[in-house]
Amino acid sequence: MAGGCKDEAPVFTQEKWTAIMDATIARKGDADGLIARKAEERIRLTFFRFTACLDMEVAAAEYSDIDAKTCLFHVNAKPHLNWQPKRLVEREIVLPAEFVKCLLARRVAKNSSRLLFPNAVGNVDHNLIGFLKSAAKRARIAEHETFHKIDARRHSTMRRDLVSPIA
C-alpha cells in the first residue's frame, strides 16, 4: 500500500457467482433445514443479481413494491420503516416474469404479509446478507464477501448472462 493507496477490494466474478449459486442447490443427503436455507439463499442471491440493489434496499423491499403485471420492482421511500433510498433516488427495475411469479408464490407459501426478506420475527433484517457467508463458505470462497464489493459493470453483465435463476 505505497503512498497511502488501498488495495482494490475483491469483486464478484462470474466464477464466484457460479460457485455461490451452485452452493445453494439442494443435494442428496442434505438435512431439511439446510435444504430450506439453501432455497432462501438462492432466491435472495437471485434478487440481488436481478435488481443490483444495495442490501438495505432489499431489506426494506415489500411485496407491494412488485407490480405483477409490468414485472417492475419499485425502489422507493418507506416512511413507515424509517427508510429511504440512498441519495433519495427512487427507481423502477424490470424483473423477469418467471422470477416475479416465484416471488409472489413464495409470499403465499410463507404466508408473508409485507417484507420480501424479513428477519426471524418479521421485521426488517439489518443483517440481510449474513446468509452470504455460509453460501460463500460452502462454495470455498476464502475472502470475506459482501455485496458492496460488486463492481457495477461486471454485475450488469452477469445479470444479463444469468440463466435459470431458481432451478
VMD Tcl script that builds the backbone (N, CA, C; Angstrom):
set m [mol new atoms 501]
animate dup $m
set s [atomselect $m all]
$s set {name element resname resid chain x y z} {
  {N N MET 1 A 0.835 -1.183 0.000}
  {CA C MET 1 A 0.000 0.000 0.000}
  {C C MET 1 A 0.877 1.242 0.000}
  {N N ALA 2 A 1.669 1.379 -0.990}
  {CA C ALA 2 A 2.560 2.524 -1.114}
  {C C ALA 2 A 1.761 3.794 -1.344}
  {N N GLY 3 A 2.236 4.870 -0.751}
  {CA C GLY 3 A 1.600 6.166 -0.971}
  {C C GLY 3 A 0.225 6.290 -0.363}
  {N N GLY 4 A -0.149 5.403 0.560}
  {CA C GLY 4 A -1.441 5.502 1.219}
  {C C GLY 4 A -2.594 4.950 0.408}
  {N N CYS 5 A -2.327 4.408 -0.781}
  {CA C CYS 5 A -3.393 3.841 -1.594}
  {C C CYS 5 A -3.804 2.486 -1.043}
  {N N LYS 6 A -5.094 2.229 -1.075}
  {CA C LYS 6 A -5.592 0.934 -0.601}
  {C C LYS 6 A -5.654 -0.035 -1.776}
  {N N ASP 7 A -5.435 -1.295 -1.460}
  {CA C ASP 7 A -5.623 -2.307 -2.487}
  {C C ASP 7 A -7.087 -2.330 -2.864}
  {N N GLU 8 A -7.366 -2.632 -4.120}
  {CA C GLU 8 A -8.740 -2.703 -4.576}
  {C C GLU 8 A -9.424 -3.899 -3.932}
  {N N ALA 9 A -10.638 -3.710 -3.456}
  {CA C ALA 9 A -11.392 -4.792 -2.825}
  {C C ALA 9 A -11.743 -5.843 -3.879}
  {N N PRO 10 A -11.756 -7.117 -3.485}
  {CA C PRO 10 A -12.136 -8.152 -4.444}
  {C C PRO 10 A -13.578 -7.960 -4.903}
  {N N VAL 11 A -13.850 -8.358 -6.112}
  {CA C VAL 11 A -15.197 -8.218 -6.654}
  {C C VAL 11 A -15.768 -9.591 -6.968}
  {N N PHE 12 A -17.075 -9.631 -7.140}
  {CA C PHE 12 A -17.720 -10.879 -7.527}
  {C C PHE 12 A -17.448 -11.112 -9.007}
  {N N THR 13 A -16.786 -12.189 -9.309}
  {CA C THR 13 A -16.550 -12.564 -10.700}
  {C C THR 13 A -17.633 -13.561 -11.104}
  {N N GLN 14 A -17.705 -13.836 -12.389}
  {CA C GLN 14 A -18.672 -14.832 -12.863}
  {C C GLN 14 A -18.404 -16.174 -12.195}
  {N N GLU 15 A -17.127 -16.509 -12.003}
  {CA C GLU 15 A -16.773 -17.782 -11.371}
  {C C GLU 15 A -17.282 -17.840 -9.929}
  {N N LYS 16 A -17.165 -16.712 -9.197}
  {CA C LYS 16 A -17.665 -16.685 -7.817}
  {C C LYS 16 A -19.186 -16.814 -7.780}
  {N N TRP 17 A -19.854 -16.106 -8.689}
  {CA C TRP 17 A -21.320 -16.217 -8.716}
  {C C TRP 17 A -21.727 -17.652 -9.011}
  {N N THR 18 A -21.085 -18.274 -9.964}
  {CA C THR 18 A -21.415 -19.655 -10.312}
  {C C THR 18 A -21.187 -20.568 -9.113}
  {N N ALA 19 A -20.059 -20.398 -8.427}
  {CA C ALA 19 A -19.755 -21.233 -7.262}
  {C C ALA 19 A -20.754 -21.020 -6.137}
  {N N ILE 20 A -21.108 -19.763 -5.872}
  {CA C ILE 20 A -22.068 -19.493 -4.795}
  {C C ILE 20 A -23.452 -19.996 -5.169}
  {N N MET 21 A -23.881 -19.780 -6.404}
  {CA C MET 21 A -25.200 -20.286 -6.818}
  {C C MET 21 A -25.223 -21.813 -6.752}
  {N N ASP 22 A -24.122 -22.454 -7.130}
  {CA C ASP 22 A -24.035 -23.911 -7.048}
  {C C ASP 22 A -24.130 -24.377 -5.594}
  {N N ALA 23 A -23.580 -23.596 -4.693}
  {CA C ALA 23 A -23.613 -23.952 -3.265}
  {C C ALA 23 A -25.022 -23.849 -2.686}
  {N N THR 24 A -25.953 -23.231 -3.419}
  {CA C THR 24 A -27.326 -23.107 -2.933}
  {C C THR 24 A -28.252 -24.194 -3.475}
  {N N ILE 25 A -27.708 -25.114 -4.238}
  {CA C ILE 25 A -28.518 -26.212 -4.780}
  {C C ILE 25 A -28.601 -27.323 -3.740}
  {N N ALA 26 A -29.812 -27.765 -3.468}
  {CA C ALA 26 A -30.005 -28.852 -2.508}
  {C C ALA 26 A -29.379 -30.127 -3.063}
  {N N ARG 27 A -28.695 -30.840 -2.212}
  {CA C ARG 27 A -28.017 -32.079 -2.589}
  {C C ARG 27 A -28.627 -33.256 -1.840}
  {N N LYS 28 A -28.483 -34.433 -2.422}
  {CA C LYS 28 A -28.936 -35.642 -1.766}
  {C C LYS 28 A -28.185 -35.774 -0.437}
  {N N GLY 29 A -28.920 -36.026 0.612}
  {CA C GLY 29 A -28.316 -36.166 1.925}
  {C C GLY 29 A -28.342 -34.895 2.759}
  {N N ASP 30 A -28.714 -33.763 2.153}
  {CA C ASP 30 A -28.839 -32.521 2.922}
  {C C ASP 30 A -29.976 -32.652 3.928}
  {N N ALA 31 A -29.777 -32.137 5.109}
  {CA C ALA 31 A -30.835 -32.108 6.115}
  {C C ALA 31 A -31.925 -31.140 5.658}
  {N N ASP 32 A -33.139 -31.343 6.146}
  {CA C ASP 32 A -34.265 -30.489 5.759}
  {C C ASP 32 A -33.979 -29.010 6.017}
  {N N GLY 33 A -33.358 -28.715 7.159}
  {CA C GLY 33 A -33.038 -27.329 7.485}
  {C C GLY 33 A -32.075 -26.714 6.495}
  {N N LEU 34 A -31.093 -27.490 6.049}
  {CA C LEU 34 A -30.123 -26.989 5.077}
  {C C LEU 34 A -30.791 -26.791 3.714}
  {N N ILE 35 A -31.684 -27.680 3.351}
  {CA C ILE 35 A -32.402 -27.539 2.078}
  {C C ILE 35 A -33.203 -26.239 2.073}
  {N N ALA 36 A -33.906 -25.971 3.170}
  {CA C ALA 36 A -34.693 -24.735 3.271}
  {C C ALA 36 A -33.785 -23.510 3.251}
  {N N ARG 37 A -32.657 -23.571 3.955}
  {CA C ARG 37 A -31.725 -22.446 3.994}
  {C C ARG 37 A -31.145 -22.187 2.600}
  {N N LYS 38 A -30.804 -23.266 1.877}
  {CA C LYS 38 A -30.254 -23.105 0.535}
  {C C LYS 38 A -31.283 -22.463 -0.398}
  {N N ALA 39 A -32.539 -22.861 -0.286}
  {CA C ALA 39 A -33.585 -22.273 -1.135}
  {C C ALA 39 A -33.729 -20.782 -0.860}
  {N N GLU 40 A -33.685 -20.406 0.426}
  {CA C GLU 40 A -33.773 -18.981 0.786}
  {C C GLU 40 A -32.541 -18.223 0.299}
  {N N GLU 41 A -31.360 -18.800 0.440}
  {CA C GLU 41 A -30.140 -18.165 -0.056}
  {C C GLU 41 A -30.229 -17.933 -1.556}
  {N N ARG 42 A -30.718 -18.922 -2.273}
  {CA C ARG 42 A -30.780 -18.851 -3.732}
  {C C ARG 42 A -31.705 -17.732 -4.194}
  {N N ILE 43 A -32.868 -17.622 -3.566}
  {CA C ILE 43 A -33.801 -16.579 -4.009}
  {C C ILE 43 A -33.283 -15.194 -3.636}
  {N N ARG 44 A -32.600 -15.081 -2.495}
  {CA C ARG 44 A -32.000 -13.794 -2.117}
  {C C ARG 44 A -30.880 -13.407 -3.076}
  {N N LEU 45 A -30.006 -14.343 -3.381}
  {CA C LEU 45 A -28.921 -14.068 -4.328}
  {C C LEU 45 A -29.483 -13.659 -5.688}
  {N N THR 46 A -30.493 -14.372 -6.130}
  {CA C THR 46 A -31.102 -14.073 -7.424}
  {C C THR 46 A -31.716 -12.678 -7.415}
  {N N PHE 47 A -32.373 -12.325 -6.319}
  {CA C PHE 47 A -32.963 -10.996 -6.212}
  {C C PHE 47 A -31.883 -9.918 -6.263}
  {N N PHE 48 A -30.803 -10.115 -5.511}
  {CA C PHE 48 A -29.688 -9.159 -5.558}
  {C C PHE 48 A -29.153 -9.030 -6.973}
  {N N ARG 49 A -29.019 -10.144 -7.660}
  {CA C ARG 49 A -28.458 -10.101 -9.010}
  {C C ARG 49 A -29.367 -9.414 -9.996}
  {N N PHE 50 A -30.661 -9.726 -9.950}
  {CA C PHE 50 A -31.598 -9.117 -10.896}
  {C C PHE 50 A -31.808 -7.635 -10.642}
  {N N THR 51 A -31.713 -7.212 -9.381}
  {CA C THR 51 A -32.007 -5.818 -9.072}
  {C C THR 51 A -30.774 -4.937 -8.958}
  {N N ALA 52 A -29.631 -5.514 -8.621}
  {CA C ALA 52 A -28.404 -4.752 -8.343}
  {C C ALA 52 A -28.639 -3.733 -7.228}
  {N N CYS 53 A -29.563 -4.045 -6.334}
  {CA C CYS 53 A -29.877 -3.157 -5.216}
  {C C CYS 53 A -28.850 -3.293 -4.104}
  {N N LEU 54 A -28.758 -2.257 -3.293}
  {CA C LEU 54 A -27.952 -2.290 -2.087}
  {C C LEU 54 A -28.661 -3.148 -1.041}
  {N N ASP 55 A -27.923 -3.630 -0.050}
  {CA C ASP 55 A -28.507 -4.545 0.923}
  {C C ASP 55 A -29.716 -3.957 1.641}
  {N N MET 56 A -29.671 -2.706 2.062}
  {CA C MET 56 A -30.818 -2.140 2.775}
  {C C MET 56 A -31.987 -1.834 1.840}
  {N N GLU 57 A -31.731 -1.657 0.555}
  {CA C GLU 57 A -32.837 -1.522 -0.403}
  {C C GLU 57 A -33.608 -2.832 -0.482}
  {N N VAL 58 A -32.880 -3.936 -0.421}
  {CA C VAL 58 A -33.529 -5.251 -0.441}
  {C C VAL 58 A -34.179 -5.530 0.912}
  {N N ALA 59 A -33.512 -5.167 1.992}
  {CA C ALA 59 A -34.062 -5.409 3.328}
  {C C ALA 59 A -35.401 -4.694 3.518}
  {N N ALA 60 A -35.554 -3.521 2.913}
  {CA C ALA 60 A -36.788 -2.748 3.041}
  {C C ALA 60 A -37.800 -3.074 1.943}
  {N N ALA 61 A -37.459 -3.979 1.042}
  {CA C ALA 61 A -38.350 -4.329 -0.070}
  {C C ALA 61 A -39.605 -5.021 0.441}
  {N N GLU 62 A -40.730 -4.602 -0.098}
  {CA C GLU 62 A -42.015 -5.177 0.280}
  {C C GLU 62 A -42.686 -5.769 -0.953}
  {N N TYR 63 A -43.592 -6.703 -0.714}
  {CA C TYR 63 A -44.312 -7.306 -1.837}
  {C C TYR 63 A -45.085 -6.253 -2.618}
  {N N SER 64 A -45.544 -5.212 -1.952}
  {CA C SER 64 A -46.281 -4.144 -2.640}
  {C C SER 64 A -45.387 -3.346 -3.593}
  {N N ASP 65 A -44.078 -3.523 -3.493}
  {CA C ASP 65 A -43.147 -2.852 -4.409}
  {C C ASP 65 A -43.069 -3.550 -5.761}
  {N N ILE 66 A -43.657 -4.732 -5.857}
  {CA C ILE 66 A -43.593 -5.505 -7.094}
  {C C ILE 66 A -44.921 -5.395 -7.828}
  {N N ASP 67 A -44.858 -4.937 -9.065}
  {CA C ASP 67 A -46.037 -4.869 -9.917}
  {C C ASP 67 A -46.057 -6.138 -10.769}
  {N N ALA 68 A -46.970 -7.037 -10.453}
  {CA C ALA 68 A -47.018 -8.334 -11.132}
  {C C ALA 68 A -47.348 -8.198 -12.622}
  {N N LYS 69 A -48.099 -7.193 -13.004}
  {CA C LYS 69 A -48.485 -7.022 -14.406}
  {C C LYS 69 A -47.328 -6.513 -15.259}
  {N N THR 70 A -46.578 -5.559 -14.733}
  {CA C THR 70 A -45.489 -4.968 -15.516}
  {C C THR 70 A -44.129 -5.571 -15.174}
  {N N CYS 71 A -44.080 -6.402 -14.134}
  {CA C CYS 71 A -42.836 -7.019 -13.651}
  {C C CYS 71 A -41.817 -5.969 -13.216}
  {N N LEU 72 A -42.308 -4.878 -12.655}
  {CA C LEU 72 A -41.437 -3.823 -12.161}
  {C C LEU 72 A -41.296 -3.920 -10.649}
  {N N PHE 73 A -40.069 -3.735 -10.189}
  {CA C PHE 73 A -39.792 -3.621 -8.763}
  {C C PHE 73 A -39.503 -2.153 -8.500}
  {N N HIS 74 A -40.247 -1.564 -7.574}
  {CA C HIS 74 A -40.119 -0.142 -7.263}
  {C C HIS 74 A -39.263 0.040 -6.011}
  {N N VAL 75 A -38.189 0.796 -6.149}
  {CA C VAL 75 A -37.358 1.169 -5.001}
  {C C VAL 75 A -37.818 2.568 -4.618}
  {N N ASN 76 A -38.481 2.663 -3.459}
  {CA C ASN 76 A -38.988 3.959 -3.031}
  {C C ASN 76 A -38.925 4.088 -1.514}
  {N N ALA 77 A -39.093 5.316 -1.050}
  {CA C ALA 77 A -39.014 5.606 0.379}
  {C C ALA 77 A -40.081 4.837 1.148}
  {N N LYS 78 A -39.732 4.455 2.370}
  {CA C LYS 78 A -40.655 3.728 3.248}
  {C C LYS 78 A -40.717 4.457 4.593}
  {N N PRO 79 A -41.507 5.528 4.686}
  {CA C PRO 79 A -41.574 6.270 5.945}
  {C C PRO 79 A -41.987 5.393 7.126}
  {N N HIS 80 A -42.852 4.414 6.890}
  {CA C HIS 80 A -43.303 3.524 7.968}
  {C C HIS 80 A -42.186 2.616 8.480}
  {N N LEU 81 A -41.117 2.475 7.698}
  {CA C LEU 81 A -39.949 1.702 8.132}
  {C C LEU 81 A -38.780 2.628 8.499}
  {N N ASN 82 A -39.028 3.935 8.406}
  {CA C ASN 82 A -37.977 4.924 8.671}
  {C C ASN 82 A -36.775 4.683 7.751}
  {N N TRP 83 A -37.070 4.492 6.459}
  {CA C TRP 83 A -36.038 4.172 5.479}
  {C C TRP 83 A -36.293 4.948 4.201}
  {N N GLN 84 A -35.198 5.333 3.538}
  {CA C GLN 84 A -35.284 5.961 2.222}
  {C C GLN 84 A -34.096 5.513 1.380}
  {N N PRO 85 A -34.265 5.487 0.056}
  {CA C PRO 85 A -33.153 5.065 -0.813}
  {C C PRO 85 A -31.953 5.994 -0.684}
  {N N LYS 86 A -30.806 5.434 -0.951}
  {CA C LYS 86 A -29.569 6.215 -0.913}
  {C C LYS 86 A -29.690 7.408 -1.863}
  {N N ARG 87 A -29.265 8.538 -1.420}
  {CA C ARG 87 A -29.339 9.789 -2.181}
  {C C ARG 87 A -30.772 10.116 -2.630}
  {N N LEU 88 A -31.754 9.523 -1.951}
  {CA C LEU 88 A -33.177 9.760 -2.227}
  {C C LEU 88 A -33.582 9.421 -3.661}
  {N N VAL 89 A -32.831 8.552 -4.314}
  {CA C VAL 89 A -33.116 8.183 -5.704}
  {C C VAL 89 A -34.090 7.015 -5.734}
  {N N GLU 90 A -35.303 7.303 -6.163}
  {CA C GLU 90 A -36.306 6.253 -6.338}
  {C C GLU 90 A -36.245 5.802 -7.787}
  {N N ARG 91 A -36.470 4.497 -8.003}
  {CA C ARG 91 A -36.351 3.976 -9.362}
  {C C ARG 91 A -37.186 2.713 -9.527}
  {N N GLU 92 A -37.295 2.279 -10.779}
  {CA C GLU 92 A -38.002 1.046 -11.112}
  {C C GLU 92 A -37.024 0.120 -11.812}
  {N N ILE 93 A -37.139 -1.171 -11.499}
  {CA C ILE 93 A -36.250 -2.174 -12.079}
  {C C ILE 93 A -37.118 -3.273 -12.670}
  {N N VAL 94 A -36.861 -3.620 -13.911}
  {CA C VAL 94 A -37.610 -4.693 -14.568}
  {C C VAL 94 A -37.072 -6.037 -14.097}
  {N N LEU 95 A -37.983 -6.913 -13.683}
  {CA C LEU 95 A -37.633 -8.272 -13.273}
  {C C LEU 95 A -38.193 -9.261 -14.285}
  {N N PRO 96 A -37.535 -10.396 -14.468}
  {CA C PRO 96 A -38.085 -11.418 -15.366}
  {C C PRO 96 A -39.440 -11.916 -14.826}
  {N N ALA 97 A -40.377 -12.145 -15.724}
  {CA C ALA 97 A -41.731 -12.559 -15.338}
  {C C ALA 97 A -41.724 -13.838 -14.499}
  {N N GLU 98 A -40.888 -14.798 -14.858}
  {CA C GLU 98 A -40.837 -16.054 -14.100}
  {C C GLU 98 A -40.344 -15.825 -12.678}
  {N N PHE 99 A -39.424 -14.908 -12.505}
  {CA C PHE 99 A -38.918 -14.605 -11.172}
  {C C PHE 99 A -39.995 -13.909 -10.337}
  {N N VAL 100 A -40.750 -13.008 -10.955}
  {CA C VAL 100 A -41.855 -12.344 -10.258}
  {C C VAL 100 A -42.867 -13.385 -9.793}
  {N N LYS 101 A -43.175 -14.348 -10.649}
  {CA C LYS 101 A -44.105 -15.426 -10.263}
  {C C LYS 101 A -43.575 -16.197 -9.059}
  {N N CYS 102 A -42.288 -16.486 -9.061}
  {CA C CYS 102 A -41.673 -17.212 -7.933}
  {C C CYS 102 A -41.753 -16.399 -6.649}
  {N N LEU 103 A -41.474 -15.101 -6.743}
  {CA C LEU 103 A -41.544 -14.250 -5.552}
  {C C LEU 103 A -42.964 -14.198 -4.991}
  {N N LEU 104 A -43.937 -14.041 -5.875}
  {CA C LEU 104 A -45.316 -13.950 -5.406}
  {C C LEU 104 A -45.823 -15.287 -4.872}
  {N N ALA 105 A -45.386 -16.389 -5.467}
  {CA C ALA 105 A -45.749 -17.717 -4.955}
  {C C ALA 105 A -45.113 -17.934 -3.583}
  {N N ARG 106 A -43.933 -17.420 -3.402}
  {CA C ARG 106 A -43.224 -17.515 -2.120}
  {C C ARG 106 A -44.008 -16.804 -1.027}
  {N N ARG 107 A -44.615 -15.672 -1.372}
  {CA C ARG 107 A -45.418 -14.933 -0.396}
  {C C ARG 107 A -46.566 -15.793 0.098}
  {N N VAL 108 A -47.243 -16.454 -0.813}
  {CA C VAL 108 A -48.369 -17.317 -0.440}
  {C C VAL 108 A -47.872 -18.490 0.402}
  {N N ALA 109 A -46.782 -19.128 -0.034}
  {CA C ALA 109 A -46.250 -20.299 0.672}
  {C C ALA 109 A -45.774 -19.955 2.078}
  {N N LYS 110 A -45.198 -18.768 2.247}
  {CA C LYS 110 A -44.682 -18.367 3.562}
  {C C LYS 110 A -45.728 -17.615 4.378}
  {N N ASN 111 A -46.910 -17.390 3.788}
  {CA C ASN 111 A -47.959 -16.627 4.443}
  {C C ASN 111 A -47.392 -15.282 4.913}
  {N N SER 112 A -46.615 -14.674 4.037}
  {CA C SER 112 A -45.933 -13.426 4.362}
  {C C SER 112 A -46.798 -12.250 3.957}
  {N N SER 113 A -46.828 -11.243 4.783}
  {CA C SER 113 A -47.721 -10.136 4.508}
  {C C SER 113 A -47.055 -8.915 3.890}
  {N N ARG 114 A -45.808 -8.624 4.260}
  {CA C ARG 114 A -45.247 -7.341 3.868}
  {C C ARG 114 A -43.856 -7.423 3.269}
  {N N LEU 115 A -42.860 -7.696 4.086}
  {CA C LEU 115 A -41.470 -7.664 3.624}
  {C C LEU 115 A -41.112 -8.893 2.790}
  {N N LEU 116 A -40.298 -8.673 1.752}
  {CA C LEU 116 A -39.830 -9.794 0.937}
  {C C LEU 116 A -38.886 -10.703 1.722}
  {N N PHE 117 A -37.994 -10.100 2.491}
  {CA C PHE 117 A -36.972 -10.862 3.201}
  {C C PHE 117 A -36.886 -10.415 4.662}
  {N N PRO 118 A -37.910 -10.721 5.457}
  {CA C PRO 118 A -37.895 -10.287 6.858}
  {C C PRO 118 A -36.933 -11.108 7.705}
  {N N ASN 119 A -36.640 -10.590 8.889}
  {CA C ASN 119 A -35.845 -11.375 9.832}
  {C C ASN 119 A -36.757 -12.415 10.489}
  {N N ALA 120 A -36.244 -13.133 11.463}
  {CA C ALA 120 A -36.987 -14.239 12.081}
  {C C ALA 120 A -38.288 -13.799 12.754}
  {N N VAL 121 A -38.370 -12.542 13.170}
  {CA C VAL 121 A -39.597 -12.079 13.822}
  {C C VAL 121 A -40.459 -11.201 12.910}
  {N N GLY 122 A -40.131 -11.167 11.612}
  {CA C GLY 122 A -40.967 -10.464 10.644}
  {C C GLY 122 A -40.639 -9.004 10.418}
  {N N ASN 123 A -39.548 -8.523 10.986}
  {CA C ASN 123 A -39.149 -7.125 10.818}
  {C C ASN 123 A -38.043 -6.990 9.773}
  {N N VAL 124 A -37.636 -5.754 9.516}
  {CA C VAL 124 A -36.537 -5.504 8.580}
  {C C VAL 124 A -35.292 -6.228 9.081}
  {N N ASP 125 A -34.668 -6.963 8.185}
  {CA C ASP 125 A -33.466 -7.736 8.520}
  {C C ASP 125 A -32.242 -6.863 8.281}
  {N N HIS 126 A -31.656 -6.359 9.362}
  {CA C HIS 126 A -30.493 -5.485 9.232}
  {C C HIS 126 A -29.202 -6.265 8.985}
  {N N ASN 127 A -29.296 -7.584 8.965}
  {CA C ASN 127 A -28.154 -8.437 8.608}
  {C C ASN 127 A -28.571 -9.311 7.427}
  {N N LEU 128 A -29.198 -8.694 6.467}
  {CA C LEU 128 A -29.783 -9.418 5.340}
  {C C LEU 128 A -28.787 -10.284 4.592}
  {N N ILE 129 A -27.542 -9.816 4.467}
  {CA C ILE 129 A -26.586 -10.582 3.670}
  {C C ILE 129 A -25.760 -11.553 4.503}
  {N N GLY 130 A -26.147 -11.768 5.750}
  {CA C GLY 130 A -25.451 -12.743 6.585}
  {C C GLY 130 A -25.455 -14.128 5.952}
  {N N PHE 131 A -26.508 -14.438 5.200}
  {CA C PHE 131 A -26.597 -15.730 4.523}
  {C C PHE 131 A -25.452 -15.937 3.545}
  {N N LEU 132 A -24.909 -14.835 3.029}
  {CA C LEU 132 A -23.856 -14.922 2.023}
  {C C LEU 132 A -22.602 -15.597 2.573}
  {N N LYS 133 A -22.343 -15.401 3.855}
  {CA C LYS 133 A -21.158 -16.005 4.462}
  {C C LYS 133 A -21.211 -17.524 4.412}
  {N N SER 134 A -22.364 -18.107 4.759}
  {CA C SER 134 A -22.433 -19.576 4.738}
  {C C SER 134 A -22.405 -20.115 3.317}
  {N N ALA 135 A -23.043 -19.415 2.388}
  {CA C ALA 135 A -23.009 -19.853 0.987}
  {C C ALA 135 A -21.588 -19.761 0.435}
  {N N ALA 136 A -20.885 -18.668 0.760}
  {CA C ALA 136 A -19.502 -18.498 0.288}
  {C C ALA 136 A -18.597 -19.563 0.901}
  {N N LYS 137 A -18.832 -19.898 2.155}
  {CA C LYS 137 A -18.026 -20.937 2.809}
  {C C LYS 137 A -18.236 -22.289 2.121}
  {N N ARG 138 A -19.493 -22.636 1.821}
  {CA C ARG 138 A -19.761 -23.895 1.118}
  {C C ARG 138 A -19.165 -23.885 -0.283}
  {N N ALA 139 A -19.074 -22.693 -0.887}
  {CA C ALA 139 A -18.503 -22.558 -2.230}
  {C C ALA 139 A -16.979 -22.478 -2.187}
  {N N ARG 140 A -16.410 -22.537 -0.972}
  {CA C ARG 140 A -14.963 -22.486 -0.764}
  {C C ARG 140 A -14.344 -21.180 -1.268}
  {N N ILE 141 A -15.070 -20.090 -1.029}
  {CA C ILE 141 A -14.544 -18.764 -1.344}
  {C C ILE 141 A -13.972 -18.232 -0.045}
  {N N ALA 142 A -12.672 -17.996 -0.038}
  {CA C ALA 142 A -11.949 -17.707 1.196}
  {C C ALA 142 A -12.137 -16.283 1.712}
  {N N GLU 143 A -12.079 -15.298 0.830}
  {CA C GLU 143 A -12.115 -13.932 1.325}
  {C C GLU 143 A -13.507 -13.550 1.808}
  {N N HIS 144 A -13.540 -12.538 2.653}
  {CA C HIS 144 A -14.794 -12.018 3.194}
  {C C HIS 144 A -15.598 -11.419 2.048}
  {N N GLU 145 A -16.822 -11.869 1.896}
  {CA C GLU 145 A -17.657 -11.402 0.789}
  {C C GLU 145 A -18.771 -10.493 1.286}
  {N N THR 146 A -18.992 -9.392 0.571}
  {CA C THR 146 A -20.150 -8.549 0.807}
  {C C THR 146 A -20.636 -8.071 -0.545}
  {N N PHE 147 A -21.867 -7.647 -0.595}
  {CA C PHE 147 A -22.396 -7.140 -1.853}
  {C C PHE 147 A -21.864 -5.753 -2.182}
  {N N HIS 148 A -21.219 -5.091 -1.228}
  {CA C HIS 148 A -20.606 -3.807 -1.531}
  {C C HIS 148 A -19.400 -3.977 -2.447}
  {N N LYS 149 A -18.902 -5.198 -2.594}
  {CA C LYS 149 A -17.731 -5.442 -3.428}
  {C C LYS 149 A -18.094 -5.744 -4.882}
  {N N ILE 150 A -19.356 -5.664 -5.201}
  {CA C ILE 150 A -19.763 -5.960 -6.569}
  {C C ILE 150 A -19.456 -4.759 -7.451}
  {N N ASP 151 A -18.709 -4.989 -8.485}
  {CA C ASP 151 A -18.417 -3.965 -9.469}
  {C C ASP 151 A -19.651 -3.834 -10.357}
  {N N ALA 152 A -20.209 -2.647 -10.453}
  {CA C ALA 152 A -21.475 -2.442 -11.166}
  {C C ALA 152 A -21.410 -2.903 -12.620}
  {N N ARG 153 A -20.281 -2.673 -13.282}
  {CA C ARG 153 A -20.200 -3.078 -14.691}
  {C C ARG 153 A -20.208 -4.597 -14.814}
  {N N ARG 154 A -19.447 -5.285 -13.964}
  {CA C ARG 154 A -19.440 -6.744 -14.008}
  {C C ARG 154 A -20.790 -7.286 -13.597}
  {N N HIS 155 A -21.403 -6.639 -12.615}
  {CA C HIS 155 A -22.692 -7.097 -12.119}
  {C C HIS 155 A -23.748 -7.048 -13.214}
  {N N SER 156 A -23.799 -5.949 -13.972}
  {CA C SER 156 A -24.813 -5.831 -15.006}
  {C C SER 156 A -24.582 -6.861 -16.109}
  {N N THR 157 A -23.337 -7.168 -16.412}
  {CA C THR 157 A -23.040 -8.201 -17.404}
  {C C THR 157 A -23.506 -9.561 -16.900}
  {N N MET 158 A -23.216 -9.856 -15.633}
  {CA C MET 158 A -23.631 -11.149 -15.084}
  {C C MET 158 A -25.146 -11.244 -15.027}
  {N N ARG 159 A -25.816 -10.131 -14.784}
  {CA C ARG 159 A -27.278 -10.152 -14.722}
  {C C ARG 159 A -27.846 -10.553 -16.083}
  {N N ARG 160 A -27.277 -10.023 -17.138}
  {CA C ARG 160 A -27.750 -10.378 -18.484}
  {C C ARG 160 A -27.473 -11.836 -18.803}
  {N N ASP 161 A -26.362 -12.366 -18.278}
  {CA C ASP 161 A -25.966 -13.722 -18.579}
  {C C ASP 161 A -26.633 -14.767 -17.688}
  {N N LEU 162 A -27.367 -14.319 -16.664}
  {CA C LEU 162 A -27.959 -15.249 -15.714}
  {C C LEU 162 A -28.992 -16.132 -16.394}
  {N N VAL 163 A -28.875 -17.416 -16.184}
  {CA C VAL 163 A -29.806 -18.376 -16.766}
  {C C VAL 163 A -30.375 -19.215 -15.637}
  {N N SER 164 A -31.646 -19.544 -15.727}
  {CA C SER 164 A -32.304 -20.428 -14.770}
  {C C SER 164 A -32.000 -20.048 -13.324}
  {N N PRO 165 A -32.487 -18.872 -12.876}
  {CA C PRO 165 A -32.098 -18.356 -11.568}
  {C C PRO 165 A -32.530 -19.198 -10.387}
  {N N ILE 166 A -33.610 -19.903 -10.484}
  {CA C ILE 166 A -34.067 -20.645 -9.317}
  {C C ILE 166 A -34.342 -22.099 -9.643}
  {N N ALA 167 A -33.508 -22.652 -10.476}
  {CA C ALA 167 A -33.655 -24.062 -10.845}
  {C C ALA 167 A -33.397 -24.962 -9.668}
}
mol reanalyze $m
mol bondsrecalc $m
mol representation Tube
mol addrep $m
